[in-house]
Amino acid sequence: MPFLHGFRRIIYEYQPLVDAVINPEDESDMCRSLVELLERESQSEEFVKGISYAMFKVAERGLVNAAKILLRYGADLNFEDPVSYYNPLHIAVLRNRPNMVRLLVEHGADIEKRDRIHESSPLDLASEESERLPCLLTLLDLGADVNARDKQGADVNAVTESGETVESSLVFLINEALDASVEEAAEIGKFCLKITQLLLAHGVDPSCCPNDDGEPSLTQTSLEHFDLLFPLAVLLIQSGASLVCSNHGESCWSGYSLLFQRLQTALQQCSDQSHASELLVQAEVLLDLARVNSPTLPLPTRLELPVPGRDSYAQALLDLHSRVIQHEARPPALQCLCRAFVRRHLQPWPLEEKVKTLPLPDRLKDFLLPERTYTPKPGWDCFKPQQSQR
């Protein structure tokens, strides 16, 4: 019964010293008496364990000055709460204490450490809730690995069966938006877009499968429902995300196939002519945006085309595909190849500040950044649930 044993350890071994440390309500009062207390108790048999547990509670409350004192007296940054098995860094993230997060990491806390129960890293915990965004920013600023997979304890090379990453957690949240209400989907979408921007800026590969179990990548997910997740698809394509799986290639998934299949499904379910026209325009917008970073689109070797005359939108799909084939049959313009080359060497996204520093005339800088002139149409800037399309 480790849970009960954890309670016993807290009550009989740590709690008296912990109470003495954290009972003062005013942090300035706490700090004034804390040094005297620690000096008096330094010979206690449970001193290190007691101040380490106190460190956990101080981290939970965000008491930075008290934490600095405890660290000077040898508090263990890797101490695990006997009940939750979280360490001070985990609890600081859960309680959204970004200043405490920075202090702990700067004093040597393992920024990639995963708890033993849920196998969650600090970055995983920070990405779960929108109010923890300050902690997410802090962790990324301190160098947290956005591509790290689950690990067992201190063995940084061990990958769990789930292979869960921050990206896969984000994909899970995006799928939640598809089953939410209209209002909830829009709110989840705002959070997911912010997190995606942060991850892209720190070098995440959104087109790489999170694991070998068939779990979809961020780019794959966005294109599978491009009409519902349109701002996410736009963001990823503008950032230069690959339109095939960057790990397994076209054999895993093809962005063009996903877009075409989703368009076909959405049109079959659509009873409104104006909405059908909008879907076709959205698909062409995404293809045009993709050509900025990849002048030659990676078309699939096999694509299941609709049968002409079978439904009212079959011809529109065939016409779209025909236009794409005709466009790809022409060699790309040299200026487009040069633009893709420059953008590729300025990665990671965002590129605007990097382009500004280039010794080029403004006209060429504008050509390198066509996304600056992109303006979404009304309704194209938010996530939508699947129920809104029924």
ABEGO torsion letter per residue (X at the ends): XAAAAAAAAAAAAAAAAAAAAAABABAAAAAAAAAAAAAAAAABAAAAAAAAAAAAAAAAAGBAAAAAAAAAAGBBAABBBAAAGBBAAAAAAAAGBAAAAAAAAAAGBBAABBBAAAGBBAAAAAAABAAAAAAAAAAAAAGBBAABBBBBEABAABBBAAGBBAAAAAAAAAAAAAABBAAAAAAAAAAAAAAAAAAAAAGBBAABBABAAGBBBAAAAAAABAAAAAAAAAAAAAAGBBABBAAAEAAABBAAAAAAAAAAAAAAABABAAAAAAAAAAAAAAAAAAAAABABBBBBABBBBBBBGABAAAAAAAAAAAAAAAAAABBBBAAAAAAAAAAAAAOBOBAAAAAAABBBBAAAAAAABAAAABBBBBGAABBBBAAAAX
